[in-house]
Every structure is written in C-alpha cells, then in structure tokens.
Amino acid sequence: MEILRNVWRRKLRSTLTISGIVIGVLALTTMGALSENFNALLDGGVK
C-alpha cells in the first residue's frame, strides 16, 4: 500500500511517468504500422 500512497503524494511525477509510457507505446505502435505499410508499398501494393 505504500506504493499507492507514494503515487498520490507525488502526482506530478506519476503523471509525467504515465504520460511518458503512453507516448512511448503510441510511438512504437505508429512506427510499426508505418513500417508495415511502407514495406507493403515497396512490395508493389497496399494490403
């Protein structure tokens, strides 16, 4: 329970950490999708 207490005590740090994780996951997902589409385009057609 101490972990949850620290999350509530340090709201700014927790918010920045969670935001960073979300942005990272979105960036990786977007890069993966763009890579797939780019490879399909180079192979001669879009799926």
Secondary structure, 3 states (H helix, E strand, C coil): CHHHHHHHHCHHHHHHHHHHHHHHHHHHHHHHHHHHHHHHHHCCCCC
